[in-house]
């Protein structure tokens, strides 16, 4: 008895992982209570810092080996978006923490 195994197209596999991540992310973010929003922002900033490292590696692909221009372009875009997310997250976190400080008279 022969088993015929068909490989799943890598694009379909990656697309399905992306769609599942979107649904999981949506339900996780909207089920967070407001009290946990600031710690969640801090964790998001930490995740974005990992994205920055990956984006820097993708941008530097051309310097290491014969990497494609697409990898460098997407790496640069990811680097810009992750940096905006990190700095914006820190600004929002600082502003939210300032709301809880006692005002000096």
LUMKEVO-575600 format. One record per residue: residue in one letter; chain; residue number from 1; x, y, z of N, C-alpha, C in turn. Coordinates in steps of 0.1 Angstrom, whole numbers, plus 5000, padded with zeros to 4 digits. Example, Ala and Ser with C-alpha at 12.3 -4.5 7.8 and 13.67 -1.06 7.14 Angstrom:
LUMKEVO-575600
<"A"; "A"; 1; <5132; 4943; 5078>; <5123; 4955; 5078>; <5132; 4967; 5078>>
<"S"; "A"; 2; <5128; 4978; 5071>; <5137; 4989; 5071>; <5129; 5000; 5079>>
//
This chain:
LUMKEVO-575600
<"X"; "A"; 1; <5008; 4988; 5000>; <5000; 5000; 5000>; <5009; 5012; 5000>>
<"X"; "A"; 2; <5007; 5021; 4990>; <5015; 5033; 4989>; <5008; 5045; 4995>>
<"X"; "A"; 3; <5015; 5053; 5002>; <5009; 5065; 5007>; <5014; 5077; 4998>>
<"X"; "A"; 4; <5005; 5084; 4993>; <5009; 5096; 4986>; <5007; 5108; 4994>>
<"X"; "A"; 5; <5018; 5115; 4996>; <5018; 5127; 5005>; <5020; 5139; 4996>>
<"X"; "A"; 6; <5010; 5148; 4997>; <5012; 5161; 4990>; <5016; 5172; 4999>>
<"X"; "A"; 7; <5026; 5179; 4995>; <5031; 5190; 5003>; <5022; 5202; 5002>>
<"X"; "A"; 8; <5021; 5209; 5013>; <5013; 5221; 5013>; <5022; 5232; 5007>>
<"X"; "A"; 9; <5016; 5240; 4999>; <5023; 5252; 4993>; <5028; 5261; 5005>>
<"X"; "A"; 10; <5040; 5265; 5005>; <5045; 5273; 5016>; <5037; 5286; 5017>>
<"X"; "A"; 11; <5033; 5292; 5006>; <5025; 5304; 5007>; <5012; 5302; 5015>>
<"X"; "A"; 12; <5005; 5291; 5012>; <4993; 5288; 5019>; <4995; 5285; 5034>>
<"X"; "A"; 13; <5006; 5278; 5037>; <5009; 5276; 5051>; <5012; 5289; 5058>>
<"X"; "A"; 14; <5020; 5297; 5052>; <5023; 5310; 5059>; <5011; 5319; 5060>>
<"X"; "A"; 15; <5003; 5319; 5050>; <4990; 5327; 5051>; <4981; 5322; 5062>>
<"X"; "A"; 16; <4980; 5309; 5063>; <4971; 5303; 5074>; <4977; 5307; 5087>>
<"X"; "A"; 17; <4990; 5306; 5089>; <4996; 5310; 5102>; <4993; 5325; 5105>>
<"X"; "A"; 18; <4994; 5333; 5095>; <4992; 5347; 5096>; <4977; 5350; 5100>>
<"X"; "A"; 19; <4968; 5343; 5093>; <4954; 5345; 5096>; <4951; 5341; 5111>>
<"X"; "A"; 20; <4956; 5329; 5115>; <4954; 5325; 5128>; <4960; 5334; 5139>>
<"X"; "A"; 21; <4972; 5340; 5136>; <4978; 5350; 5145>; <4969; 5362; 5146>>
<"X"; "A"; 22; <4963; 5367; 5135>; <4954; 5378; 5135>; <4942; 5376; 5144>>
<"X"; "A"; 23; <4936; 5364; 5143>; <4924; 5361; 5151>; <4928; 5360; 5166>>
<"X"; "A"; 24; <4939; 5353; 5169>; <4944; 5351; 5183>; <4947; 5365; 5189>>
<"X"; "A"; 25; <4955; 5373; 5181>; <4958; 5386; 5186>; <4946; 5395; 5189>>
<"X"; "A"; 26; <4936; 5395; 5180>; <4924; 5402; 5182>; <4917; 5399; 5195>>
<"X"; "A"; 27; <4915; 5386; 5197>; <4908; 5382; 5209>; <4916; 5384; 5222>>
<"X"; "A"; 28; <4929; 5382; 5221>; <4937; 5385; 5233>; <4937; 5400; 5237>>
<"X"; "A"; 29; <4939; 5408; 5227>; <4939; 5423; 5230>; <4926; 5428; 5235>>
<"X"; "A"; 30; <4915; 5424; 5229>; <4902; 5429; 5233>; <4897; 5423; 5245>>
<"X"; "A"; 31; <4903; 5412; 5250>; <4898; 5407; 5263>; <4906; 5411; 5275>>
<"X"; "A"; 32; <4916; 5420; 5273>; <4924; 5425; 5283>; <4917; 5436; 5291>>
<"X"; "A"; 33; <4917; 5436; 5304>; <4911; 5446; 5312>; <4919; 5459; 5312>>
<"X"; "A"; 34; <4913; 5471; 5313>; <4921; 5483; 5313>; <4932; 5484; 5323>>
<"X"; "A"; 35; <4931; 5477; 5334>; <4942; 5478; 5344>; <4955; 5471; 5339>>
<"X"; "A"; 36; <4953; 5462; 5330>; <4965; 5454; 5325>; <4970; 5460; 5312>>
<"X"; "A"; 37; <4965; 5471; 5307>; <4969; 5477; 5295>; <4984; 5481; 5295>>
<"X"; "A"; 38; <4988; 5488; 5305>; <5002; 5493; 5306>; <5012; 5482; 5306>>
<"X"; "A"; 39; <5010; 5472; 5315>; <5020; 5460; 5314>; <5020; 5453; 5300>>
<"X"; "A"; 40; <5008; 5453; 5294>; <5007; 5447; 5281>; <5015; 5455; 5271>>
<"X"; "A"; 41; <5015; 5468; 5272>; <5022; 5477; 5263>; <5037; 5474; 5265>>
<"X"; "A"; 42; <5041; 5472; 5277>; <5056; 5470; 5280>; <5060; 5457; 5273>>
<"X"; "A"; 43; <5052; 5447; 5274>; <5055; 5434; 5268>; <5055; 5435; 5252>>
<"X"; "A"; 44; <5046; 5443; 5247>; <5046; 5446; 5233>; <5059; 5453; 5228>>
<"X"; "A"; 45; <5064; 5462; 5236>; <5076; 5469; 5233>; <5088; 5459; 5233>>
<"X"; "A"; 46; <5088; 5450; 5243>; <5098; 5440; 5243>; <5098; 5431; 5230>>
<"X"; "A"; 47; <5086; 5427; 5226>; <5085; 5419; 5214>; <5089; 5427; 5202>>
<"X"; "A"; 48; <5086; 5440; 5202>; <5091; 5448; 5190>; <5106; 5449; 5190>>
<"X"; "A"; 49; <5112; 5449; 5201>; <5127; 5449; 5201>; <5133; 5437; 5195>>
<"X"; "A"; 50; <5126; 5426; 5196>; <5130; 5413; 5189>; <5128; 5415; 5174>>
<"X"; "A"; 51; <5117; 5421; 5170>; <5115; 5424; 5156>; <5126; 5433; 5150>>
<"X"; "A"; 52; <5130; 5443; 5158>; <5141; 5451; 5154>; <5154; 5443; 5151>>
<"X"; "A"; 53; <5157; 5434; 5159>; <5169; 5426; 5157>; <5167; 5418; 5144>>
<"X"; "A"; 54; <5156; 5412; 5142>; <5153; 5404; 5130>; <5153; 5413; 5117>>
<"X"; "A"; 55; <5148; 5425; 5119>; <5148; 5434; 5107>; <5162; 5439; 5104>>
<"X"; "A"; 56; <5170; 5441; 5114>; <5184; 5445; 5112>; <5192; 5434; 5104>>
<"X"; "A"; 57; <5189; 5421; 5108>; <5195; 5410; 5101>; <5190; 5409; 5087>>
<"X"; "A"; 58; <5177; 5412; 5085>; <5172; 5411; 5071>; <5178; 5422; 5062>>
<"X"; "A"; 59; <5180; 5434; 5068>; <5185; 5445; 5061>; <5200; 5442; 5057>>
<"X"; "A"; 60; <5207; 5436; 5066>; <5221; 5433; 5064>; <5224; 5420; 5056>>
<"X"; "A"; 61; <5213; 5414; 5050>; <5215; 5402; 5042>; <5224; 5404; 5030>>
<"X"; "A"; 62; <5222; 5416; 5024>; <5230; 5419; 5012>; <5245; 5420; 5015>>
<"X"; "A"; 63; <5248; 5424; 5027>; <5262; 5426; 5031>; <5269; 5413; 5034>>
<"X"; "A"; 64; <5261; 5403; 5039>; <5266; 5390; 5043>; <5267; 5381; 5031>>
<"X"; "A"; 65; <5257; 5380; 5023>; <5257; 5370; 5012>; <5249; 5377; 5001>>
<"X"; "A"; 66; <5246; 5369; 4991>; <5238; 5374; 4980>; <5223; 5374; 4983>>
<"X"; "A"; 67; <5219; 5382; 4992>; <5205; 5383; 4996>; <5197; 5391; 4986>>
<"X"; "A"; 68; <5184; 5389; 4985>; <5176; 5396; 4976>; <5173; 5410; 4980>>
<"X"; "A"; 69; <5169; 5418; 4971>; <5165; 5432; 4974>; <5152; 5433; 4982>>
<"X"; "A"; 70; <5144; 5423; 4980>; <5131; 5422; 4987>; <5133; 5420; 5002>>
<"X"; "A"; 71; <5142; 5412; 5005>; <5145; 5409; 5019>; <5150; 5422; 5026>>
<"X"; "A"; 72; <5158; 5429; 5019>; <5164; 5441; 5025>; <5153; 5452; 5026>>
<"X"; "A"; 73; <5144; 5453; 5016>; <5133; 5463; 5016>; <5123; 5460; 5027>>
<"X"; "A"; 74; <5119; 5447; 5028>; <5110; 5443; 5039>; <5116; 5445; 5053>>
<"X"; "A"; 75; <5129; 5442; 5054>; <5136; 5443; 5066>; <5136; 5458; 5070>>
<"X"; "A"; 76; <5138; 5467; 5061>; <5139; 5481; 5064>; <5125; 5486; 5068>>
<"X"; "A"; 77; <5115; 5482; 5061>; <5101; 5486; 5065>; <5097; 5480; 5079>>
<"X"; "A"; 78; <5101; 5468; 5082>; <5099; 5462; 5095>; <5106; 5470; 5106>>
<"X"; "A"; 79; <5118; 5474; 5103>; <5127; 5481; 5112>; <5120; 5495; 5115>>
<"X"; "A"; 80; <5115; 5502; 5105>; <5109; 5515; 5108>; <5096; 5513; 5116>>
<"X"; "A"; 81; <5087; 5503; 5112>; <5075; 5501; 5119>; <5077; 5497; 5134>>
<"X"; "A"; 82; <5087; 5488; 5136>; <5090; 5484; 5150>; <5096; 5495; 5158>>
<"X"; "A"; 83; <5104; 5504; 5152>; <5109; 5515; 5160>; <5099; 5525; 5163>>
<"X"; "A"; 84; <5089; 5528; 5154>; <5078; 5536; 5157>; <5070; 5530; 5168>>
<"X"; "A"; 85; <5068; 5517; 5168>; <5060; 5511; 5178>; <5067; 5511; 5192>>
<"X"; "A"; 86; <5080; 5509; 5192>; <5087; 5509; 5205>; <5086; 5523; 5211>>
<"X"; "A"; 87; <5090; 5534; 5203>; <5091; 5547; 5209>; <5077; 5552; 5212>>
<"X"; "A"; 88; <5067; 5549; 5204>; <5053; 5553; 5207>; <5048; 5546; 5219>>
<"X"; "A"; 89; <5051; 5533; 5221>; <5047; 5526; 5233>; <5053; 5532; 5245>>
<"X"; "A"; 90; <5066; 5535; 5245>; <5072; 5541; 5256>; <5066; 5555; 5260>>
<"X"; "A"; 91; <5063; 5563; 5250>; <5056; 5576; 5252>; <5042; 5574; 5259>>
<"X"; "A"; 92; <5035; 5564; 5253>; <5021; 5562; 5259>; <5023; 5556; 5273>>
<"X"; "A"; 93; <5032; 5547; 5276>; <5034; 5542; 5289>; <5038; 5553; 5299>>
<"X"; "A"; 94; <5047; 5561; 5295>; <5051; 5572; 5304>; <5040; 5582; 5307>>
<"X"; "A"; 95; <5031; 5584; 5297>; <5020; 5593; 5299>; <5010; 5587; 5308>>
<"X"; "A"; 96; <5008; 5574; 5307>; <4998; 5567; 5315>; <5003; 5566; 5330>>
<"X"; "A"; 97; <5016; 5564; 5331>; <5022; 5563; 5345>; <5022; 5577; 5351>>
<"X"; "A"; 98; <5023; 5588; 5343>; <5022; 5601; 5349>; <5009; 5604; 5354>>
<"X"; "A"; 99; <4998; 5598; 5349>; <4985; 5600; 5354>; <4983; 5596; 5368>>
<"X"; "A"; 100; <4991; 5586; 5372>; <4989; 5580; 5386>; <4998; 5587; 5396>>
<"X"; "A"; 101; <5007; 5596; 5392>; <5015; 5603; 5402>; <5007; 5613; 5409>>
<"X"; "A"; 102; <5011; 5615; 5421>; <5004; 5626; 5429>; <5009; 5639; 5424>>
<"X"; "A"; 103; <5000; 5649; 5423>; <5004; 5662; 5419>; <5010; 5669; 5431>>
<"X"; "A"; 104; <5021; 5676; 5429>; <5027; 5684; 5440>; <5021; 5697; 5441>>
<"X"; "A"; 105; <5019; 5702; 5453>; <5012; 5715; 5456>; <5022; 5725; 5459>>
//
